[in-house]
């Protein structure tokens, strides 16, 4: 990965929006797939 340097306000806002959207999609998929991922069993074993 490399640093992203935006100079225009619209591009900065778009970049932040895409980062937040990616984070939300990741969170949503983890919640939806939780029963399939065996994370509950791993946590209970600890």
HTML snippet that shows the backbone in 3Dmol.js (N, CA, C, O; Angstrom):
<script src="https://3Dmol.org/build/3Dmol-min.js"></script>
<div id="view" style="width:600px;height:400px;position:relative"></div>
<script>
const pdb = `
ATOM      1  N   UNK A   1       0.842  -1.166   0.000  1.00  0.00           N
ATOM      2  CA  UNK A   1       0.000   0.000   0.000  1.00  0.00           C
ATOM      3  C   UNK A   1       0.894   1.238   0.000  1.00  0.00           C
ATOM      4  O   UNK A   1       2.023   1.218   0.491  1.00  0.00           O
ATOM      5  N   UNK A   2       0.366   2.285  -0.551  1.00  0.00           N
ATOM      6  CA  UNK A   2       1.130   3.520  -0.598  1.00  0.00           C
ATOM      7  C   UNK A   2       0.284   4.647  -0.033  1.00  0.00           C
ATOM      8  O   UNK A   2      -0.942   4.543   0.007  1.00  0.00           O
ATOM      9  N   UNK A   3       0.913   5.703   0.396  1.00  0.00           N
ATOM     10  CA  UNK A   3       0.124   6.830   0.928  1.00  0.00           C
ATOM     11  C   UNK A   3      -0.738   7.469  -0.162  1.00  0.00           C
ATOM     12  O   UNK A   3      -0.355   7.520  -1.331  1.00  0.00           O
ATOM     13  N   UNK A   4      -1.876   7.939   0.237  1.00  0.00           N
ATOM     14  CA  UNK A   4      -2.781   8.626  -0.682  1.00  0.00           C
ATOM     15  C   UNK A   4      -2.748  10.110  -0.325  1.00  0.00           C
ATOM     16  O   UNK A   4      -3.027  10.484   0.814  1.00  0.00           O
ATOM     17  N   UNK A   5      -2.413  10.941  -1.283  1.00  0.00           N
ATOM     18  CA  UNK A   5      -2.345  12.379  -1.055  1.00  0.00           C
ATOM     19  C   UNK A   5      -3.378  13.073  -1.951  1.00  0.00           C
ATOM     20  O   UNK A   5      -3.177  13.211  -3.158  1.00  0.00           O
ATOM     21  N   UNK A   6      -4.479  13.503  -1.343  1.00  0.00           N
ATOM     22  CA  UNK A   6      -5.514  14.222  -2.076  1.00  0.00           C
ATOM     23  C   UNK A   6      -5.365  15.712  -1.793  1.00  0.00           C
ATOM     24  O   UNK A   6      -5.008  16.120  -0.687  1.00  0.00           O
ATOM     25  N   UNK A   7      -5.638  16.492  -2.790  1.00  0.00           N
ATOM     26  CA  UNK A   7      -5.548  17.942  -2.607  1.00  0.00           C
ATOM     27  C   UNK A   7      -6.905  18.632  -2.735  1.00  0.00           C
ATOM     28  O   UNK A   7      -7.095  19.728  -2.207  1.00  0.00           O
ATOM     29  N   UNK A   8      -7.831  18.010  -3.420  1.00  0.00           N
ATOM     30  CA  UNK A   8      -9.144  18.612  -3.605  1.00  0.00           C
ATOM     31  C   UNK A   8     -10.127  18.079  -2.562  1.00  0.00           C
ATOM     32  O   UNK A   8     -10.120  16.892  -2.235  1.00  0.00           O
ATOM     33  N   UNK A   9     -10.968  18.971  -2.049  1.00  0.00           N
ATOM     34  CA  UNK A   9     -11.890  18.593  -0.975  1.00  0.00           C
ATOM     35  C   UNK A   9     -12.818  17.447  -1.379  1.00  0.00           C
ATOM     36  O   UNK A   9     -13.071  16.542  -0.585  1.00  0.00           O
ATOM     37  N   UNK A  10     -13.316  17.485  -2.594  1.00  0.00           N
ATOM     38  CA  UNK A  10     -14.212  16.428  -3.063  1.00  0.00           C
ATOM     39  C   UNK A  10     -13.543  15.065  -3.082  1.00  0.00           C
ATOM     40  O   UNK A  10     -14.178  14.058  -2.771  1.00  0.00           O
ATOM     41  N   UNK A  11     -12.295  15.024  -3.437  1.00  0.00           N
ATOM     42  CA  UNK A  11     -11.570  13.755  -3.460  1.00  0.00           C
ATOM     43  C   UNK A  11     -11.301  13.234  -2.056  1.00  0.00           C
ATOM     44  O   UNK A  11     -11.352  12.029  -1.811  1.00  0.00           O
ATOM     45  N   UNK A  12     -11.014  14.152  -1.136  1.00  0.00           N
ATOM     46  CA  UNK A  12     -10.806  13.744   0.257  1.00  0.00           C
ATOM     47  C   UNK A  12     -12.092  13.150   0.820  1.00  0.00           C
ATOM     48  O   UNK A  12     -12.074  12.091   1.448  1.00  0.00           O
ATOM     49  N   UNK A  13     -13.205  13.839   0.591  1.00  0.00           N
ATOM     50  CA  UNK A  13     -14.492  13.340   1.074  1.00  0.00           C
ATOM     51  C   UNK A  13     -14.837  11.990   0.444  1.00  0.00           C
ATOM     52  O   UNK A  13     -15.340  11.098   1.126  1.00  0.00           O
ATOM     53  N   UNK A  14     -14.571  11.841  -0.839  1.00  0.00           N
ATOM     54  CA  UNK A  14     -14.846  10.576  -1.522  1.00  0.00           C
ATOM     55  C   UNK A  14     -13.995   9.446  -0.960  1.00  0.00           C
ATOM     56  O   UNK A  14     -14.476   8.327  -0.783  1.00  0.00           O
ATOM     57  N   UNK A  15     -12.740   9.740  -0.682  1.00  0.00           N
ATOM     58  CA  UNK A  15     -11.837   8.727  -0.139  1.00  0.00           C
ATOM     59  C   UNK A  15     -12.310   8.287   1.248  1.00  0.00           C
ATOM     60  O   UNK A  15     -12.324   7.093   1.548  1.00  0.00           O
ATOM     61  N   UNK A  16     -12.692   9.236   2.087  1.00  0.00           N
ATOM     62  CA  UNK A  16     -13.185   8.899   3.420  1.00  0.00           C
ATOM     63  C   UNK A  16     -14.472   8.097   3.324  1.00  0.00           C
ATOM     64  O   UNK A  16     -14.665   7.130   4.061  1.00  0.00           O
ATOM     65  N   UNK A  17     -15.352   8.497   2.415  1.00  0.00           N
ATOM     66  CA  UNK A  17     -16.595   7.751   2.215  1.00  0.00           C
ATOM     67  C   UNK A  17     -16.317   6.310   1.811  1.00  0.00           C
ATOM     68  O   UNK A  17     -16.938   5.392   2.347  1.00  0.00           O
ATOM     69  N   UNK A  18     -15.401   6.096   0.881  1.00  0.00           N
ATOM     70  CA  UNK A  18     -15.085   4.737   0.442  1.00  0.00           C
ATOM     71  C   UNK A  18     -14.457   3.915   1.559  1.00  0.00           C
ATOM     72  O   UNK A  18     -14.732   2.721   1.676  1.00  0.00           O
ATOM     73  N   UNK A  19     -13.619   4.536   2.376  1.00  0.00           N
ATOM     74  CA  UNK A  19     -13.033   3.819   3.514  1.00  0.00           C
ATOM     75  C   UNK A  19     -14.113   3.388   4.498  1.00  0.00           C
ATOM     76  O   UNK A  19     -14.108   2.251   4.970  1.00  0.00           O
ATOM     77  N   UNK A  20     -15.028   4.280   4.806  1.00  0.00           N
ATOM     78  CA  UNK A  20     -16.106   3.948   5.735  1.00  0.00           C
ATOM     79  C   UNK A  20     -17.051   2.903   5.145  1.00  0.00           C
ATOM     80  O   UNK A  20     -17.532   2.024   5.860  1.00  0.00           O
ATOM     81  N   UNK A  21     -17.315   2.997   3.853  1.00  0.00           N
ATOM     82  CA  UNK A  21     -18.155   2.005   3.193  1.00  0.00           C
ATOM     83  C   UNK A  21     -17.506   0.627   3.245  1.00  0.00           C
ATOM     84  O   UNK A  21     -18.184  -0.366   3.508  1.00  0.00           O
ATOM     85  N   UNK A  22     -16.209   0.556   2.998  1.00  0.00           N
ATOM     86  CA  UNK A  22     -15.492  -0.723   3.057  1.00  0.00           C
ATOM     87  C   UNK A  22     -15.534  -1.287   4.472  1.00  0.00           C
ATOM     88  O   UNK A  22     -15.735  -2.488   4.652  1.00  0.00           O
ATOM     89  N   UNK A  23     -15.348  -0.433   5.480  1.00  0.00           N
ATOM     90  CA  UNK A  23     -15.423  -0.882   6.865  1.00  0.00           C
ATOM     91  C   UNK A  23     -16.815  -1.422   7.180  1.00  0.00           C
ATOM     92  O   UNK A  23     -16.931  -2.458   7.835  1.00  0.00           O
ATOM     93  N   UNK A  24     -17.873  -0.745   6.730  1.00  0.00           N
ATOM     94  CA  UNK A  24     -19.232  -1.200   6.985  1.00  0.00           C
ATOM     95  C   UNK A  24     -19.502  -2.540   6.308  1.00  0.00           C
ATOM     96  O   UNK A  24     -20.107  -3.426   6.911  1.00  0.00           O
ATOM     97  N   UNK A  25     -19.063  -2.695   5.073  1.00  0.00           N
ATOM     98  CA  UNK A  25     -19.272  -3.963   4.361  1.00  0.00           C
ATOM     99  C   UNK A  25     -18.550  -5.095   5.094  1.00  0.00           C
ATOM    100  O   UNK A  25     -19.101  -6.185   5.247  1.00  0.00           O
ATOM    101  N   UNK A  26     -17.323  -4.839   5.544  1.00  0.00           N
ATOM    102  CA  UNK A  26     -16.582  -5.863   6.290  1.00  0.00           C
ATOM    103  C   UNK A  26     -17.322  -6.243   7.569  1.00  0.00           C
ATOM    104  O   UNK A  26     -17.467  -7.427   7.871  1.00  0.00           O
ATOM    105  N   UNK A  27     -17.792  -5.245   8.323  1.00  0.00           N
ATOM    106  CA  UNK A  27     -18.519  -5.510   9.559  1.00  0.00           C
ATOM    107  C   UNK A  27     -19.794  -6.304   9.283  1.00  0.00           C
ATOM    108  O   UNK A  27     -20.101  -7.271   9.980  1.00  0.00           O
ATOM    109  N   UNK A  28     -20.527  -5.882   8.259  1.00  0.00           N
ATOM    110  CA  UNK A  28     -21.790  -6.544   7.924  1.00  0.00           C
ATOM    111  C   UNK A  28     -21.552  -8.005   7.531  1.00  0.00           C
ATOM    112  O   UNK A  28     -22.303  -8.888   7.945  1.00  0.00           O
ATOM    113  N   UNK A  29     -20.527  -8.260   6.745  1.00  0.00           N
ATOM    114  CA  UNK A  29     -20.241  -9.634   6.320  1.00  0.00           C
ATOM    115  C   UNK A  29     -19.789 -10.486   7.503  1.00  0.00           C
ATOM    116  O   UNK A  29     -20.171 -11.653   7.593  1.00  0.00           O
ATOM    117  N   UNK A  30     -18.993  -9.938   8.402  1.00  0.00           N
ATOM    118  CA  UNK A  30     -18.588 -10.692   9.593  1.00  0.00           C
ATOM    119  C   UNK A  30     -19.806 -11.065  10.437  1.00  0.00           C
ATOM    120  O   UNK A  30     -19.895 -12.184  10.942  1.00  0.00           O
ATOM    121  N   UNK A  31     -20.746 -10.127  10.592  1.00  0.00           N
ATOM    122  CA  UNK A  31     -21.959 -10.418  11.350  1.00  0.00           C
ATOM    123  C   UNK A  31     -22.814 -11.473  10.644  1.00  0.00           C
ATOM    124  O   UNK A  31     -23.346 -12.377  11.288  1.00  0.00           O
ATOM    125  N   UNK A  32     -22.940 -11.356   9.341  1.00  0.00           N
ATOM    126  CA  UNK A  32     -23.776 -12.289   8.588  1.00  0.00           C
ATOM    127  C   UNK A  32     -23.162 -13.693   8.559  1.00  0.00           C
ATOM    128  O   UNK A  32     -23.886 -14.688   8.585  1.00  0.00           O
ATOM    129  N   UNK A  33     -21.850 -13.770   8.508  1.00  0.00           N
ATOM    130  CA  UNK A  33     -21.167 -15.067   8.411  1.00  0.00           C
ATOM    131  C   UNK A  33     -20.708 -15.619   9.751  1.00  0.00           C
ATOM    132  O   UNK A  33     -20.058 -16.663   9.804  1.00  0.00           O
ATOM    133  N   UNK A  34     -21.042 -14.923  10.835  1.00  0.00           N
ATOM    134  CA  UNK A  34     -20.580 -15.357  12.160  1.00  0.00           C
ATOM    135  C   UNK A  34     -20.887 -16.835  12.440  1.00  0.00           C
ATOM    136  O   UNK A  34     -20.012 -17.536  12.947  1.00  0.00           O
ATOM    137  N   UNK A  35     -22.091 -17.337  12.133  1.00  0.00           N
ATOM    138  CA  UNK A  35     -22.361 -18.750  12.414  1.00  0.00           C
ATOM    139  C   UNK A  35     -21.487 -19.711  11.601  1.00  0.00           C
ATOM    140  O   UNK A  35     -21.300 -20.858  12.008  1.00  0.00           O
ATOM    141  N   UNK A  36     -20.963 -19.274  10.488  1.00  0.00           N
ATOM    142  CA  UNK A  36     -20.167 -20.142   9.635  1.00  0.00           C
ATOM    143  C   UNK A  36     -18.673 -20.088   9.922  1.00  0.00           C
ATOM    144  O   UNK A  36     -17.920 -20.927   9.426  1.00  0.00           O
ATOM    145  N   UNK A  37     -18.232 -19.115  10.716  1.00  0.00           N
ATOM    146  CA  UNK A  37     -16.798 -18.862  10.858  1.00  0.00           C
ATOM    147  C   UNK A  37     -16.148 -19.520  12.076  1.00  0.00           C
ATOM    148  O   UNK A  37     -14.936 -19.394  12.249  1.00  0.00           O
ATOM    149  N   UNK A  38     -16.887 -20.197  12.901  1.00  0.00           N
ATOM    150  CA  UNK A  38     -16.365 -20.898  14.082  1.00  0.00           C
ATOM    151  C   UNK A  38     -15.732 -19.965  15.101  1.00  0.00           C
ATOM    152  O   UNK A  38     -14.993 -20.437  15.966  1.00  0.00           O
ATOM    153  N   UNK A  39     -15.982 -18.685  15.041  1.00  0.00           N
ATOM    154  CA  UNK A  39     -15.383 -17.767  16.013  1.00  0.00           C
ATOM    155  C   UNK A  39     -16.001 -17.951  17.392  1.00  0.00           C
ATOM    156  O   UNK A  39     -15.323 -17.747  18.399  1.00  0.00           O
ATOM    157  N   UNK A  40     -17.262 -18.331  17.456  1.00  0.00           N
ATOM    158  CA  UNK A  40     -17.900 -18.545  18.747  1.00  0.00           C
ATOM    159  C   UNK A  40     -17.250 -19.715  19.489  1.00  0.00           C
ATOM    160  O   UNK A  40     -17.024 -19.632  20.696  1.00  0.00           O
ATOM    161  N   UNK A  41     -16.951 -20.795  18.780  1.00  0.00           N
ATOM    162  CA  UNK A  41     -16.331 -21.951  19.404  1.00  0.00           C
ATOM    163  C   UNK A  41     -14.921 -21.644  19.880  1.00  0.00           C
ATOM    164  O   UNK A  41     -14.504 -22.121  20.936  1.00  0.00           O
ATOM    165  N   UNK A  42     -14.193 -20.861  19.121  1.00  0.00           N
ATOM    166  CA  UNK A  42     -12.836 -20.501  19.496  1.00  0.00           C
ATOM    167  C   UNK A  42     -12.865 -19.651  20.764  1.00  0.00           C
ATOM    168  O   UNK A  42     -12.051 -19.864  21.663  1.00  0.00           O
ATOM    169  N   UNK A  43     -13.775 -18.706  20.849  1.00  0.00           N
ATOM    170  CA  UNK A  43     -13.884 -17.838  22.018  1.00  0.00           C
ATOM    171  C   UNK A  43     -14.292 -18.639  23.253  1.00  0.00           C
ATOM    172  O   UNK A  43     -13.788 -18.377  24.345  1.00  0.00           O
ATOM    173  N   UNK A  44     -15.183 -19.597  23.104  1.00  0.00           N
ATOM    174  CA  UNK A  44     -15.629 -20.405  24.233  1.00  0.00           C
ATOM    175  C   UNK A  44     -14.515 -21.305  24.745  1.00  0.00           C
ATOM    176  O   UNK A  44     -14.441 -21.573  25.944  1.00  0.00           O
ATOM    177  N   UNK A  45     -13.652 -21.773  23.856  1.00  0.00           N
ATOM    178  CA  UNK A  45     -12.540 -22.639  24.237  1.00  0.00           C
ATOM    179  C   UNK A  45     -11.505 -21.883  25.066  1.00  0.00           C
ATOM    180  O   UNK A  45     -10.838 -22.474  25.916  1.00  0.00           O
ATOM    181  N   UNK A  46     -11.370 -20.581  24.825  1.00  0.00           N
ATOM    182  CA  UNK A  46     -10.401 -19.777  25.577  1.00  0.00           C
ATOM    183  C   UNK A  46     -10.906 -19.594  26.980  1.00  0.00           C
ATOM    184  O   UNK A  46     -10.248 -18.946  27.794  1.00  0.00           O
TER     185      UNK A  46
END
`;
const viewer = $3Dmol.createViewer("view");
viewer.addModel(pdb, "pdb");
viewer.setStyle({}, {cartoon: {color: "spectrum"}});
viewer.zoomTo();
viewer.render();
</script>
